[in-house]
Amino acid sequence: MDQSKTQDDQSSRPQRGFGIEASLAHDIVRELALAAERAGYRTFWVNDEANGDGLAALREAAAVTTTIRLGVGAIPLDRQGPKQIASRVEELALPAERLALGVGSGHPAGGLERVSNGVAALRDAIEATLVVAAIGPRMLALAGEIADGVLLDWPAPTYVVDATSIIARGAAEVERPHPWVGGYVFTAVGIPGIVKLRKEAEHYAAIPSYAAHFARMGVQPMETVAYGEAAAALGRGLAPFDAVLDETVVRAVVANEATTAIGYLDVLHAAAPSTGAGSSL
C-alpha cells in the first residue's frame, strides 16, 4: 500500500464531531456515543443545561467508548464554578486524556472576567483540554489568549473566517499557539426534523445575545445550519463549514429526541466522516 497516499486520504477527510442533548436517557447517550466512535467522528459532544447534566452524560459515553474524544459544550460558569466542575470531573472518573471541557460565561454581565478566572482555575486543577464557547468579538479574543480550543455556536461559514482571525490575534498578543476552532452546526434530516430545526432557530433568534450574533454576521439563523429532506443533501450543506472549521460539530436536531435514538442515528450516519478520521484537538 502507498503509505503517502493513505496519509493524504486521511488528511482530506472532514473533521467532524457529533452533538446531542445531555438530557437524553443514558441508554440513548451510550448507543449514540458508540455509534459515533464507530462512524469515525472525532468528538462526541453534549450540551449542559439545567435539565441536562453534560458531565454525567459524558460518563455514560466514556463507559462504552475507547478512542473518541468527549466534549461538553459548554458549562456556564455562572451556574457551576471551576472548583465544582473539577470536583465532578474527578468524581465521575472522566478520562482527562479524552476530555474537551467547554465552558462559557453564562450571564453576559461580568462574563469576560468570569471566563478568564474560570479557565485559569481549571487549568490548575485538571489536565483536560479547555475549550471556551464564544460568539462575541471580545470573548473570541479572550479565548485566543487562554483556551486550547474555541467552540462557535450557530456560526455562518463566512463569519468563521473573521472569528478565526480575532482568535488568532488574541493568541498572538500573548505569544501562544493558535487554539483549535470548532463550530456547532445544527443539522436535521427529513421534514419533521427540519420543522424542529426551524423552531430551534426561532428560539435562538429571540435571545438578545444571539439576535446580536446573527445581526453581526449579517445572516438569518437558518443560514447557519445544514439540513435536507434526504440524507444525501447533508454533505453539501456541511461542506462550507468543513472548509473553514477545524472541526464541524454536527449538532443533531430530531423530532422525537426524547424517546428514541433512531432520528439521531439517521443524522449521525448521514453526516458521518470517513471511518478513521483522526483527532488533533
N, C-alpha and C positions, 0 to 999 in steps of 0.2 A: 504493500500500500504506500502511496505517495504521502509521507508524513506532512510535508509542507501544504499539500492540498487539503489534508484533513484539518490542519490548524486554520487555514483560510476559511474553510467551510464553517468552522465553529465560530470564528470571529465575526462572520457575516450574519449569524443568527440574531434575531431580535432578542434583546434582554428584557424579559417581562416578569413581573410579579403578578400574583393573583390575590385579590382582596375581597373580604366578606364582612358582614356584620358580626361583631363579637357576641351579640345577643342570641345567635343561633344555638339550638340544642347542641350539647357537646358531642353527641354521636355524629351529627352532621358536620361539625367542625373537623372531627377526626377523619371522616370519609373524604372531605374536600382537601384537607392537608395532604393526605396520602396520594390522592389523585393528582394534585398539583405537582408534587415531587416527581411522580412517575411521568408526568407530561412534560417535564423539562423546565418548569418555571424556576426562576432564580430565587424568589422570595415568596413566602406565604404571609399575607398581611391581614390584620384585623384592626378595626377601629377601637375606640374606647369611649363609652358613653355611660350616663347614669344607669341605664338598663342593660349595659353590656360591658362586662369586665374584660378588657383586652388581654391582660396578663394571664388571667385564668383560662381564657380561650387558647392562648399560646401554649399553656401547659398541656392541653389536650392534643394540640398539633405536634408538640415535641415528643409525646409518648408514642406516636405512630410513624415518625419520620426520622431520618438519619443524616441527610445532607442538605436539604433545602433550608435557606435562612428563614428566620421567623421575625416578622416585623409587626410592631404596633404603631399605628399612625392615626392620631397621636394622643398621648395622655395630657390633658390640660393641667398645667402646673398650679392653677388656682383651685383645683379640686384635690390633687394629690401632690404633696411636696416631695422633694428629692429623697429625703430620708425614708419616707413611706414607700416610695417606688423601689428604692434599693432593697429595703427590707422584704418587700413582696417578691422581688426577683429571686432573692435568696430562699425565701420560704417555699416558693413554688419550684425551686430547683431548675430554673430555666437555663438552658445551655448558653453561657455567655459568648462562646465562640461562634454561635449561630444567631445571636440576638441583635436585631436592629431596633433599638429603643427610641421611639419617636416621642417627642414632647412638643407642646405648643403653649402659647400664652394663656389660653382660656379667655377671660375677660380682657378686652383691649387695654383698659386703664392699667398702667404700670407694666405692660406686657414685656417690653424690651428688657427691663431690669430683672423681671421675674425669670425670663428665659436665660439671660446671661448668668445669673446666680445659680439657677437650677442646673444648667449644664455643667458649670464648674463643680458643683457639689456632687453630681452624678459621676463625673469623671474621676473624682477622688474615691468614690465608693464602689464602683463596679467596672468590669472590663468590657462591657458591651459596646457595640458601635452606636454612637449617639447621633440621632437624626433630629433636626429641627423642622417642624412644619411651618411654612411661611407662605404668605401671599403678598403682603405689602413690601414696598422697596426697603424700608428701614429694617424690617425683620429679615429680609433676604440678605442684606449687607451684614447684619449681625451673624446670621447663620454661616456666611462665608468665613467669618472671623473665628467661630468657636466650634462648629459642628463637623462631624465626619461625613454626614450626608444631609441633604436638604430634600424635603418632600413637598412638592407643589400640589395644591388642591384645585380642581376644576381649571387646569391650565389650557389656554389656547396654544397650539403649536407655534404660532408666530410670537407669542409672548414668552415662550420658554427661552428663546434666544436672548431677549432683553433681560429676563430674570437671571439667566446663567452669567451674563456679563456683570450684573450687580453682585452676584455671589462671588465671582472671580475677583472683582475689585476689593471686596471685603477681605478675602483671603490674602490678597497681595499686600494689603495695608499692614498686616501682621506677619507677613512672610511665612505663611503656612500653605500646605498643599490645597489645591482646589477640591472642595468636597464633591462627592458623588451627588448627582441631581436626578431625582425620580419624580414622577407625577402620577397622582390618582386620576385615572381616566374612567369615568363612569360609562359602563358598557352593558348593552342589552341585545338579546336576540328574540325575534318574534314579536307579534303585535302586543300581547299582554305585557311583556317586558318593556317594550317601548312606551306604552301608556304609563307604566310605573316610572320609567325614566323621566318622562316629561313632568310628572308630578313632583319628582325629586328636584328637577331643575327649577320649577316654580317655587318650591320651598326655599331653596338656597337663594334665589333671586330676591326673596323678600327679607333676607337677613341683611342689615345695613352694611356690615363689613364685606359681605360677598357681593352685594349690589355695587359697592365701590370698586371691588376687584374686577367685576365684569365691565364696568364703565372704563376703568383704567386700561383694560385690554382692548376695549372697543368692539366687543362681541356680545352676542346673546348666549345664555348658558348652554343651549343645545348645539352651539358651535364648538363646545369644548368636550364633546362626548363622542362615542363610537357606537353605532347600532345598525341593525339590518333585519329585515324580515326573514332572511335566510342566513345561515352561518357563514357562507362564503363572503358576505359583504363585510365581515368584521376585519379581515386582513387589510382591505382597502381603507377602512376607517381608522385603523390603528397605525398604519404606515407613517403618516405625518408625525405622529408622536415618537415612534421608534427612531425617526431620523434625527431628533433633537434632544431626546432624553437618554440618560444613561440607563434608566430602567422605566419602562411603561408599566404601571400597576393597573392591571385590568380589574377595576372595581365593579364586580358583577351586580347588576340590578335585575331582580326577577320578581314576578308577580306573586309567587307563593313561597317567599323566602323563609317564612317562619315554620313551615311544616315538612319540607322535603328538600333533599339535595338535588333533585332532578333538574330543576331550572338552572341552578348554579353549575351543574356538570355540563349542561348544554353550552353555556358561555365558556366554561373552562376549556373544553375540548375544541370549541370553535376558534378560540383565540390562542391556543397553545403554541409556544415556540417549538422549534425542532428539538427533539429529545437530546439531552446532554448540554443544554445551554449553560454556560459557566457563570460564576459569580465573582465579582470583584468588589462588592460592597464592603 
